[in-house]
Amino acid sequence: MIGAGLYADVQTGGCSSTGWGESIIKVLLAKTATDLLGAGYAPGDAARMAIERLERRVYGLGGVILLDTRGRIGFAFNTPRMAYAYRVEGRETVTGV
């Protein structure tokens, strides 16, 4: 669902989310995270702030992975674990569970 599960904006970045769908829809989690990029936050901070909003406003569980227009990556989750992976050119792949 655009704005909730995924969102991209050429001026800010892109985000993919996962978790409790109903809660994620209520806060438009992916758009919230990319809007925070547009407000000047680094991807890691924007991801954490979006997840904090999800938890605070609707007691939801989920996670996001976020990429800004400079190629910087951020991710956050408030679930017991969330699988993620990314690779920056010239570096090793980063994975987590």
Secondary structure, DSSP 4 states (H G I P E B T S, - for coil): -BTTTEEEETTTEEEEEEE-HHHHHHHTHHHHHHHHHHTT--HHHHHHHHHHHHHHHH---EEEEEEETT--EEEEE-SS---EEEE-TTS-EEEE-
